[in-house]
Amino acid sequence: MSQTERARFLAAYDENLRTDAETPSALKVTRLGPLRLVTFMEGRGFVTYQNLGDADAEGIRRLVAEAVAYFRAEPNITRVEWKSRGHDHAPGLHGALIENGFTKDHPESIMIGEAKALSTPVPLPDGVTLRQVEEETDVRAMSAMQDEVFGEPVSDEMADALLRRLSLGDGMQLWVAEAEGRIVSAGRLEPVPGTIFAGIWGGATREEWRGRGIYRALTARRAHVALELGKTLIHSDSTEFSRPILERSGLLKVSTTTPYRWVRS
């Protein structure tokens, strides 16, 4: 892949995906200079932006402090994620976030590629099937599996958020792979309105089922659906577990994103 193609993908990402398209399930979005201060269900806050303009280190320090003050004044907010990107001009951002009580999480890769390249069907192991799910029982089973895979306590938080999204009818689709009546892999597809993008998110596969092509098959199915919906580019923020799989499927790493997390004390 040429540097020109990488630059084209990254420019499309910044222009199309770092807007309200990034927060379709938001309860509220408040603007603070270049920042979007987002309120989600279950007391979760989120900070994102298209860019920080020409802000210097002192300006960024002020923005971070004002964002924290905003969320502190919102009593229902218990935690906040600040979504940073590796290609941004953001002098002093790391230090300002740490000074204001954020902790740095693991970086992820921003992956983008042509949906057509991903959509080639992948053979499934015997006894494994794919299907789209919408019923509450299925959604909660899918969410519980993902919590377990990611090492999190099983909770209703994500399932409640997904069910709310389905009730909005905004185009999000949930897909699972099943074997012997049990969900063994899952992920969601999020077509981005008004763009040529669709996102693939939440990919998780039970450890004992990894390495058999199931996640690649799930990715291919979602890419095929995206094409049917007129979306020609696929994007995802990928951990080091899924990045190699997506690279083999045709996605390209164009940058990184690192979440910083603040918890109300």
Residue pairs with C-beta under 8 A, 6 or more apart in sequence:
1 252
5 252
6 252
6 254
9 112
9 113
9 233
9 252
9 254
10 87
10 110
10 112
10 254
10 255
12 112
12 196
12 197
12 233
13 110
13 112
13 235
13 254
13 255
14 50
14 51
16 192
16 195
16 196
16 197
17 192
17 195
17 197
17 199
17 235
18 48
18 49
18 50
18 51
19 50
20 26
20 29
20 36
21 192
21 193
21 194
21 195
21 197
22 36
22 48
23 29
23 36
23 38
23 40
23 46
23 48
24 165
24 168
24 170
24 172
24 190
25 40
25 41
25 161
25 164
25 165
25 168
25 170
26 38
26 39
26 40
26 46
27 39
27 40
27 41
28 38
28 39
29 36
29 37
29 38
29 39
30 36
30 37
30 38
30 39
30 70
31 37
32 63
32 66
32 67
32 70
33 63
34 49
34 50
34 51
34 52
34 53
34 55
34 63
35 47
35 48
35 49
35 63
35 67
36 47
36 48
36 49
37 45
37 46
37 47
37 67
37 70
37 71
38 45
38 46
38 47
38 48
39 45
39 46
39 74
39 76
39 77
40 46
40 161
41 157
41 160
41 161
41 164
42 157
42 160
42 161
43 76
43 77
43 78
43 79
44 77
44 78
44 79
44 80
44 81
45 71
45 74
45 77
45 79
45 80
45 81
45 262
46 80
46 81
46 83
47 67
47 80
47 81
47 82
47 83
48 83
51 88
51 89
52 60
52 63
52 88
52 89
52 90
52 93
54 89
55 63
55 90
55 91
56 91
56 92
57 91
57 92
57 95
57 96
58 92
60 90
60 91
60 92
60 93
60 96
61 92
61 96
61 99
63 96
64 82
64 93
64 96
64 97
64 99
64 100
65 96
65 100
67 80
67 82
68 80
68 100
68 101
68 262
71 77
71 80
71 262
72 264
77 264
78 263
78 264
79 261
79 262
79 263
79 264
80 102
80 261
80 262
81 259
81 260
81 261
81 262
82 97
82 102
82 259
82 260
82 261
82 262
83 257
83 259
84 90
84 93
84 97
84 257
84 258
84 259
84 260
85 110
85 255
85 256
85 257
85 258
86 107
86 255
86 256
86 257
86 258
87 255
87 256
94 104
97 104
97 260
98 104
100 262
101 262
101 263
101 265
102 260
102 261
102 262
103 260
103 261
103 262
104 258
104 260
105 258
105 259
105 260
105 261
106 239
106 258
107 256
107 257
107 258
108 237
108 238
108 239
108 256
108 257
108 258
108 259
109 237
109 238
109 240
109 243
109 253
109 255
109 256
109 257
110 235
110 236
110 237
110 253
110 254
110 255
110 256
110 257
111 235
111 236
111 237
111 238
111 243
111 246
111 247
111 251
111 252
111 253
111 254
112 233
112 234
112 235
112 251
112 252
112 254
113 233
113 234
113 246
113 249
113 250
113 251
113 252
114 232
114 233
114 234
114 250
115 198
115 223
115 226
115 227
115 231
115 232
115 233
115 234
116 223
116 227
116 232
117 249
117 250
118 219
118 220
118 223
118 234
118 249
118 250
118 251
119 220
119 223
119 224
119 226
119 227
120 220
121 217
121 220
121 221
121 224
122 213
122 216
122 217
122 219
122 220
123 213
123 217
124 130
124 177
124 213
124 214
124 217
125 179
125 212
125 213
125 214
127 179
127 180
128 177
128 178
128 179
128 184
128 212
128 214
129 177
129 178
129 179
130 175
130 176
130 177
130 178
130 217
130 218
130 221
131 175
131 176
131 178
132 173
132 174
132 175
133 139
133 142
133 174
133 175
133 176
134 166
134 174
136 163
138 174
138 176
139 159
139 162
139 163
139 166
139 174
140 156
140 159
141 183
142 159
142 162
142 174
142 176
142 183
142 186
143 158
143 159
143 162
144 154
144 159
145 183
145 184
145 186
145 204
145 206
146 158
146 186
146 202
146 204
147 153
147 154
147 155
147 158
148 154
148 206
149 204
149 205
149 206
149 207
150 204
162 172
162 174
162 188
165 172
166 172
166 174
170 193
171 190
171 191
171 193
171 229
172 188
172 189
172 190
172 191
173 188
173 189
173 190
173 222
173 225
174 186
174 188
174 189
175 186
175 187
175 188
175 189
175 218
175 221
175 222
176 183
176 185
176 186
177 183
177 184
177 185
177 186
177 205
177 209
177 214
177 217
177 218
178 184
179 209
184 205
184 206
184 209
184 214
185 203
185 204
185 205
185 206
185 209
185 214
185 215
185 218
186 202
186 203
186 204
186 218
187 200
187 201
187 202
187 203
187 204
187 215
187 218
187 219
187 222
188 200
188 201
188 202
189 198
189 199
189 200
189 222
189 225
189 226
190 198
190 199
190 200
190 201
191 197
191 198
191 226
191 229
191 231
192 198
192 199
192 231
195 231
196 230
196 231
196 232
196 233
197 231
197 233
197 234
197 235
198 222
198 223
198 226
198 229
198 231
198 233
198 234
198 235
199 234
199 235
199 236
200 219
200 222
200 223
200 234
200 235
200 236
201 236
201 237
203 215
203 218
203 219
203 236
203 238
203 242
205 214
205 215
215 242
215 245
216 245
216 248
216 249
219 245
219 246
219 249
220 249
222 234
223 234
223 249
226 234
234 251
236 242
236 246
236 251
237 257
238 246
238 251
243 253
247 253
